Amino acid sequence: MTRPRRTATPELEPDDDLPETGPLRRCAQTRVRLPKENMIRFVVGPDRRIVPDLAADLPGRGIWLSARGDVLEAARTKGGFARAARGQVVVPPDLVAFITAALTRRIAETLGLARRAGQAVSGFSKAREWLVAGRAALVVQACDGSPDERARFLGGNRGQAPVVMPLDAFALGAIFGRDHAVHIAVAPGRLAERLRIESARLAGVLGLQPETVNGTTPEAPPGEAMQDGND
């Protein structure tokens, strides 16, 4: 008599069924516990599709993954989502590109909120004035700005505030009503912290250092260093 084959069930960690409380979450792919701000939450939709939950506020049991492109791709191609969801799921084939676009959009929207609230200024002179006076909790610089120009802006104040480079000069300029913008200072508060977190997550997804997002930062030719327009 042939015994029926038993379907293998995913091996679960002891805390897999614990409520999502506290500052740490376990990555469903690497099994490493990390702060929530370094991760991306997903939920399973009614149609068994994997839905990114960047704000971490959708109902349902979350699937947490480290905010790294290689981890996201491994979970997509090697069954990490299915194991965490304990069943077959549909994962978007362009998951990393989708997450990249969504994080970029969140950063632009948050920076726009900061500008409208008077919590962010652009332009070499204005932004540097905030930085020197200690009014800047975060510096946002264009990822395609001249490295020499970015270093000149920071000057002896390097390290006084975190520096992120999530967007190019054209995208930053559009937020501030300019042709382009290279230097932005953001005041302390919830929006500055959100910008820092989202920029770091975007850098991780793109496989870059947290302070260098959206690709390399090519050096401008001599005499053509990009500076803020209408400064």
N, C-alpha and C positions, 0 to 999 in steps of 0.2 A: 504494500500500500504506500503510495507516494504522499508524503506530507506536504501540505500547502506551504508555499514559500512565504516567509515573513518579510514584510516591507521594512526596510531599515528606517529608523527614525533618527533625526538629527541629534547628535550628542549635545546636551545643554550644560551650560555652566550652572553652578549652584545658585547664582543670583540672577539668572535670566528672567525669572518671573517676578522679581522684586519690583515695586512701584518705581517710577522715574522720579526719584527725589534726590536731593543733595547736589553738589557741584560737579560730580564726576559721572561719566557714562562709559560703558565698555564698548569698544569698537567691535562690530559684528564680524569684521574680516580679520583684524590682527589680534583681537581679544585683549588689547591693551586698554586700560582705563585712563581717560584723559578728561580735562575740564571741558564742559559743554561748549565753551567758546572756541575750542579747537576742533570742533566736530560739526557734522551736518546730519540733521535728523530727516528720516524718511518715514512715511506711513504707507500702508497698503490700502488702495482705494477699493470701492465696492466691486469694481471689475477686475480686481487682483492686479491692478497696475501699480507700480512703484511711483509714489508722488513725493518729490522733494519738499521738505517743510523747513525752509531757511529761517523762518521766524520761530520755529519750534512751538507752535500754538495750535496745530491741528489736532482734533480728537483721535483717539486710538493709541494702540501700543506702538511706540516708536522703534525704528531701526536706526541705530547711530553708527556713523562711519567717520573715521578720521578725515579731516579736510585736506586730503592729498589725492592728486589725480591718479597715482598708481594704485592707491587703495580702492578708490571708486571703480576704476576699471577692472581690478581683480574681483571685486564683489559682483560686478556685472557679468563677467565672463566665466567665473569659476564657481558660481552657485551660492555666493555669500548671501545674497538677498533671499534666495529660496530657503536656505537653512534657517536664517533668522525669522522668516515668515512662516516656517514649518509647512511649506507647500509651494506649489508652482506659482510664479508671479511673472508679470510682463515688465521687463526693464527697458526703458528707452535706449536704442542703440547709440544715440548721441548724448549720453548722460553727462559726460564731462563738459562738452560744449554747452549743454543746456545750463549746467550749474555755473559755468564761467559767465555766461551772458546774464544770468539772474543775479549773481553777486555784483557784477559790474553795474547793473541797473540799480541795485539797492544802494551801492556806494554813491552813485550820481544823485539819487533821490535824497539821501541823507545829507549830502553836501549842499544840495539845494535848500533843504530845510534849515541848515545852519546859516546859510547866507541870508535867507529871509528873516531869520530870528535875530540877525545882527551878531551871530556867534562865529562868523568866518569872514575874513577879508582876503583879497587877492592883490597881487602887485608886489614887486620887490620891496618898495619903500614901506608901504603900509604893513605888509606881513612881517617884514623884518623889525619894524617898530614894535609890534606885538611880541615878537620873539625876544627881543632885547629887554623889553619891560617885564618879561615873565608872564605875559597875558596869554601865551599860547600853550595849550595842553597837547597839541598835535600840529605837525607841519605836513602838509600835503604838497608834493612836488610832481611836476609832469615827468612821466617816465621817459619821454623823448627829449627832455631838456638837456642842455649842455652840462656834463659832469662838472666842469670848472665853474660854471655859473651857479650850479646848485651848491657847490662847496663854498663859493664866495658868499652866498646868501647866509649859510649857517655860520661861517666865520668862527669866532671864538665861542659861539653859543652851541656848537655841536654837542649833542648829548643832553641839552637842556630840555628838549621835548622829542618824543618819538617822531620819526620821519617815515612816511609811507608814500609810495608812488604807484597808485592803482590805475590811473588814467593818463592819457596823453594830453598834450597842451591844447589841442583842439577841443576835446571833450570837456576839460576844465574851463576853458574860455566860454563855452556855450552855457555853462551853469552861471557864470558871472557876467554874461552879456558882453563878452570880449571876443575878438578874433581868436585869441589864445591866451592862456594863463599858465605860468610855470610855478609860481610860489603862492601858497595859501596857508594862512595861519588860522587855527580853529581854537576857540576859547574852551576852557574846562567845562565839562558837563556830559550829559547823557549822549548827545550827538557825537561829540569827539570820541567817546569810548566806543560807540557803535561803529564809527568810521575805522578806528584802529582794529577792531575785531574783524570786521568784514574785509578789510584790506589784507589782514593776515590770512584769513581763510582763502581769499582769492589767490594770494601768493602760493599757498600750499597746494591748491588745486592745479595751478600752473607749473608747479615744481620749481618755484623761484624762492629766493630769500624774501622774508617778510617786507623788507624795505625796497624791493625791486619787483614791481608787479607789472603785468602786461608786456612782458618781453624785455629785450635788452635795452640799454639806454645809450644809443649811439652818440658819439662825441661829435659835436658840430664842427664843420671846417673852420679854420682860423678866420676870425673877423665876422663869423656868421653865427655866433652863439645866440641861441633863442632866448629872448627876454620877454617879460610880460608886456603886452601891448597896452597903450594908454596908461602907463604907470605914472 
